[in-house]
Amino acid sequence: MNSSQSLSALDWQRQIYLNGFAGINQTVKINYEALESAAREKLSRKSYAYIAGGAGMESTMRNNRIALEACKIVPRMLRNVENRDTRIHLLGHTFNTPLFISPIGVLEMAHADADLAVARAASTLNIPYIFSNQASYPMEETAEVMGDSPRFFQLYWSKSRELVTSLIKRAEKCGCLGIIVTLDTTMLGWRIRDLDLASLPFLEGKGIAQYTSDPVFQQLMAQNIIPSTKQRISLKTIQGLIKMVNNYPGSGFLKKLKSGKPMSAIRHFTGLYSNAATTWEDLAWLRQQTSLPIILKGILAADDARKTLDYGMDGIFISNHGGRQVDGSVSSFEVLPTIAKIVKGKIPIIIDSGIRSGADVFKALAMGATAVSIGRPYVYGLALGGERGVYEVLRNFMSDFELTMGLSGCATVAEITSDCVTYA
């Protein structure tokens, strides 16, 4: 049995079959391609392009899958796997599953409940949720619906150190267990699907709730540190302005319009959101801002993994941003073994990008990951069924992983080692 009775893979599998016998199907498709296809039908063109798209020719997205599929599981027989324990230990905490929920911004493009729906599903299953810096709801509201369930905060390093500090302090008050600093998005990648549609949701005031709810950001707006520029007026401009005002928090369209805050928020966000001048030396300052563990997200190079250790960071998050930043990049999975050898268990390793099944989770753990984070699949579940859709996607992942673990001869996560996989 799984470490938690309510999360038993066999119970969930049995429930799906029995519901099907009664004519009740899941809210979401279990097969990833079918899940994505169904979500595409539900989403607008711009929303689907933003969620599904990658950088350039999207070769990095393909590389993520090629690398995972090249690795093969070697199931072992006649091992006692009747009692399966999926718990992991990370940064002094014990989690029921090695699954994490990756930070994805602008979730309002998929569903009105956005981050709140994901948080509720994560809380029900007690899966760690990484709050996005580009969330549709402030982190305080998201934390409130989670109770004591584990959560982390993803940080984009702003040009304003005061804003960075404010976001970190808010994350601390929200009970976040660590700060996950995304390093690979100091500027947006060349995302052709979005560029072809000339669509950037932030310009409509979407995905900036962490900013508009932040007191330091409001102060920066009041100081008008990012001066306004003349904008060509057209029907599209007016339509965009209406969306911008509607998306800004508060009531009263004319009141918000007259205040100028919606336009100021977009201007200051685009001027401050990320800092391409950040270097390794800046990590010392970041360490001074918080006692929470700091995990560096976007690490792909062996030397950067060594520097993560040298600079005293608490964890590595191997990621190529789901293929959204650098076209032609190495996959996350192919660099995992090398980074794991460098780390030697000194700090935890989390990995995402291209994870599509419980078998993928198993392979990543076998090659040295401590935890495995999923992204696009849960967003498609959100689009199809809100909280219930996210819950089903996560539950399917958990069950698929647990069954793969047991059928491969492993009763605990600790037994999942490099001997469990091969490239032969």
HELIX and SHEET records of a PDB file:
HELIX    1   1 GLN A    5  LEU A    7  5                                   3    
HELIX    2   2 ALA A    9  PHE A   21  1                                  13    
HELIX    3   3 TYR A   32  LYS A   42  1                                  11    
HELIX    4   4 ARG A   45  ALA A   52  1                                   8    
HELIX    5   5 SER A   59  ALA A   70  1                                  12    
HELIX    6   6 LEU A  107  MET A  109  5                                   3    
HELIX    7   7 ALA A  114  LEU A  125  1                                  12    
HELIX    8   8 MET A  139  GLU A  144  1                                   6    
HELIX    9   9 ARG A  161  LYS A  173  1                                  13    
HELIX   10  10 ILE A  192  ASP A  196  1                                   5    
HELIX   11  11 PRO A  201  GLU A  204  5                                   4    
HELIX   12  12 ALA A  209  THR A  212  1                                   4    
HELIX   13  13 PRO A  215  GLN A  223  1                                   9    
HELIX   14  14 LEU A  235  ASN A  247  1                                  13    
HELIX   15  15 PHE A  253  SER A  259  1                                   7    
HELIX   16  16 LYS A  261  LEU A  272  1                                  12    
HELIX   17  17 TRP A  280  ASP A  282  5                                   3    
HELIX   18  18 LEU A  283  GLN A  289  1                                   7    
HELIX   19  19 ALA A  302  ASP A  310  1                                   9    
HELIX   20  20 HIS A  321  GLY A  323  5                                   3    
HELIX   21  21 SER A  332  VAL A  343  1                                  12    
HELIX   22  22 GLY A  358  ALA A  366  1                                   9    
HELIX   23  23 ARG A  376  LEU A  407  1                                  32    
HELIX   24  24 VAL A  413  GLU A  415  5                                   3    
HELIX   25  25 SER A  418  CYS A  420  5                                   3    
SHEET    1   A 2 LYS A  72  ILE A  73  0                                        
SHEET    2   A 2 VAL A 421  THR A 422 -1                                        
SHEET    1   B 2 ILE A  88  LEU A  90  0                                        
SHEET    2   B 2 HIS A  93  PHE A  95 -1                                        
SHEET    1   C 8 LEU A  99  ILE A 101  0                                        
SHEET    2   C 8 ALA A 371  ILE A 374  1                                        
SHEET    3   C 8 ILE A 349  ILE A 351  1                                        
SHEET    4   C 8 GLY A 315  ILE A 318  1                                        
SHEET    5   C 8 ILE A 294  ILE A 299  1                                        
SHEET    6   C 8 ILE A 179  THR A 182  1                                        
SHEET    7   C 8 ARG A 151  TYR A 156  1                                        
SHEET    8   C 8 TYR A 129  PHE A 131  1                                        
END                                                                             
